[in-house]
Amino acid sequence: MLAFVGGTGKEGRGLALRFASLGYKVMIGSRDVQKAKVTADAISECGLPGVVGSGLNVDVVQNSEIAFLTIPYSVQIETLKPLREPLAGKLVVSTVVPLKFVNGKAIAERVCEGSAALQAQSILKDSIVVGAFQNIDARKLLKLREIIDTDVIVCSNDEAAKTLIMKLAERIEGVRAVDGGGLENSRYVEDLTALLANINIIHKAHSTIKIVGI
């Protein structure tokens, strides 16, 4: 089962939609149980093969095999602290990007720990954190019939967990997973999102990334 912490946002909804279309059981989590239910019901109405459920963040992660962090960076610390125990021993995928907009421009925020993924690992000491999906366009994820031609860079200090998430990412049609090394490299992957956001603003586009030469 795949749980989405903060799954009512575009990134969470998009990933949940894609994985439900592949037959996975997905659970939408939120601090607002009614908001989570509305999002889950909307995905269920698409008639996908996967089972879709909802609940509070703390409840959906309890029985999950993999938990996705799809929350804004601004609420990451307060969201994760109560989840330390229920997420202990579990694989956690951080899609979080420390990003803010100032005068119409995207700016990557500095994180004391080095990145949002590293901060998550510092809080969830008994979990295995993998950084992935930070650069994928949520709006494209939500268009189920659209093939997403993109690379997803996956970073983790746990090789088995990294391999598992790379295989999961490639279940989405058009996605190629790229081994990005250890979790310390998640900083550079997260920062790329600010660049892509500014390119999108300039060109009125929905850009993605492709790594060539490998």
C-alpha positions in Angstrom: 0.0 0.0 0.0 1.2 3.5 -0.9 0.4 6.3 1.5 0.5 10.0 0.6 1.2 12.3 3.5 -0.4 15.6 2.4 -1.9 13.8 -0.5 -4.5 16.5 -1.2 -2.1 18.7 -3.0 -1.3 18.5 -6.7 1.8 16.4 -6.4 0.1 13.9 -4.0 -3.0 13.7 -6.1 -1.1 13.3 -9.3 1.2 10.5 -8.0 -1.7 8.7 -6.3 -3.8 8.9 -9.5 -0.9 7.4 -11.6 -0.3 4.6 -9.2 -4.0 3.8 -8.7 -4.2 3.5 -12.5 -1.5 0.9 -12.3 -3.5 -1.1 -9.7 -1.8 -0.1 -6.5 -3.8 0.5 -3.3 -3.3 4.2 -2.4 -4.2 6.1 0.7 -4.7 9.9 0.7 -3.6 11.4 4.0 -4.2 14.9 5.4 -4.5 16.8 8.6 -8.1 17.3 7.5 -9.9 14.0 7.2 -12.8 15.4 5.1 -10.4 17.0 2.7 -8.6 13.7 2.3 -11.9 11.9 1.6 -12.9 14.4 -1.1 -9.6 13.9 -2.8 -9.8 10.1 -2.6 -13.4 10.1 -3.9 -12.4 12.2 -6.9 -9.7 9.7 -7.8 -12.0 6.8 -7.2 -14.5 8.3 -9.6 -12.0 7.8 -12.4 -12.7 4.1 -12.3 -9.1 3.0 -11.9 -8.1 -0.6 -11.0 -6.4 0.4 -7.7 -8.2 0.8 -4.4 -8.3 4.4 -3.1 -8.8 5.2 0.6 -8.2 8.2 2.9 -7.7 9.3 6.4 -5.5 11.4 8.7 -1.8 11.3 7.9 -1.0 9.3 11.0 -3.6 6.7 10.1 -2.7 6.2 6.5 1.0 5.6 7.2 0.3 2.9 9.8 -0.2 0.0 7.4 1.7 1.5 4.4 4.6 -0.2 2.7 5.8 3.0 1.2 4.9 6.5 2.4 5.3 9.5 0.1 5.9 13.0 1.6 3.9 15.3 -0.7 3.7 18.3 1.7 4.9 21.9 1.4 8.3 22.3 2.9 7.0 25.0 5.2 5.0 22.4 7.2 7.4 19.5 7.0 8.8 19.6 10.5 5.5 19.9 12.3 4.0 17.3 10.0 6.7 14.7 10.5 7.4 14.8 14.2 4.1 13.1 15.1 4.8 10.5 12.4 8.2 9.3 13.8 6.8 6.2 15.5 4.3 5.1 12.8 6.9 5.5 10.1 9.7 3.7 12.0 11.1 0.9 9.9 9.3 2.1 6.8 10.4 3.4 3.4 9.7 7.1 3.0 9.9 8.9 -0.3 10.5 12.7 -0.1 9.1 14.7 -3.0 9.4 17.9 -0.9 11.1 20.9 -2.4 12.1 24.0 -0.3 10.8 26.6 -2.8 9.3 30.0 -2.5 8.2 32.7 -5.0 9.5 36.3 -4.6 8.4 38.9 -7.2 7.2 36.2 -9.6 10.5 34.3 -9.4 11.1 30.9 -7.9 13.9 30.7 -5.3 15.3 27.6 -3.7 15.3 28.0 0.1 18.4 27.0 2.1 17.9 24.1 4.6 20.2 23.7 7.6 20.4 19.9 7.1 21.3 20.4 3.4 18.0 19.4 1.8 14.3 18.7 2.6 15.1 15.0 2.2 18.0 15.1 4.6 15.9 17.1 7.0 13.2 14.4 6.8 15.8 11.7 7.5 17.1 13.7 10.5 13.5 13.7 11.9 12.6 10.1 10.9 15.7 8.5 12.3 14.2 5.0 12.2 12.9 5.2 8.6 14.7 4.9 5.3 14.3 8.1 3.3 14.6 8.2 -0.5 14.5 11.5 -2.5 12.6 11.2 -5.8 9.9 12.9 -8.0 10.9 16.4 -7.0 11.2 17.6 -10.6 8.2 15.9 -12.1 5.4 18.3 -13.2 2.3 17.7 -11.0 0.0 19.1 -13.7 1.2 16.5 -16.1 0.7 13.7 -13.5 -2.9 14.8 -13.2 -3.5 14.3 -16.9 -3.8 10.5 -16.9 -3.7 10.0 -20.6 -0.5 12.1 -21.0 2.8 10.2 -21.3 5.3 12.0 -19.1 8.7 12.1 -21.0 11.0 12.7 -18.1 13.8 11.4 -15.9 13.3 10.9 -12.2 16.5 11.2 -10.2 16.5 8.9 -7.2 18.8 9.5 -4.2 19.2 7.4 -1.1 21.9 6.0 1.2 20.1 2.6 1.1 20.8 0.8 -2.2 17.9 -1.6 -1.9 15.4 1.1 -1.2 16.7 3.2 -4.0 16.4 0.3 -6.5 12.8 -0.3 -5.3 11.8 3.3 -5.9 13.5 3.4 -9.3 11.5 0.4 -10.4 8.3 2.0 -9.0 9.0 5.2 -10.8 9.5 3.4 -14.1 6.0 1.9 -13.8 4.8 5.3 -14.9 4.8 5.4 -18.7 7.5 7.7 -20.1 9.5 7.9 -16.9 13.1 6.8 -16.7 14.7 6.5 -13.2 18.3 7.7 -12.8 20.5 6.7 -9.8 21.4 10.0 -8.3 23.7 8.5 -5.6 23.4 9.2 -1.9 20.8 11.3 -0.1 23.3 14.2 0.2 22.8 14.7 -3.6 19.0 15.4 -3.0 20.0 19.0 -2.4 21.0 19.5 -6.1 17.9 17.7 -7.3 15.6 19.8 -5.2 17.3 23.0 -6.4 16.7 22.0 -10.0 13.0 22.5 -9.4 13.5 26.3 -8.9 15.4 26.4 -12.2 12.6 24.5 -14.0 9.9 26.7 -12.4 11.7 29.9 -13.7 12.1 28.3 -17.1 8.4 27.6 -17.1 7.6 31.2 -16.2 9.8 32.6 -18.9 8.6 30.2 -21.7 5.0 29.6 -20.4 5.8 25.9 -20.5 5.9 22.7 -18.4 9.5 21.7 -18.6 11.0 18.5 -17.3 14.5 17.1 -17.1 16.4 14.5 -19.1 19.9 13.3 -18.3 21.9 12.4 -21.4 25.2 10.5 -21.8 24.3 7.5 -19.6 
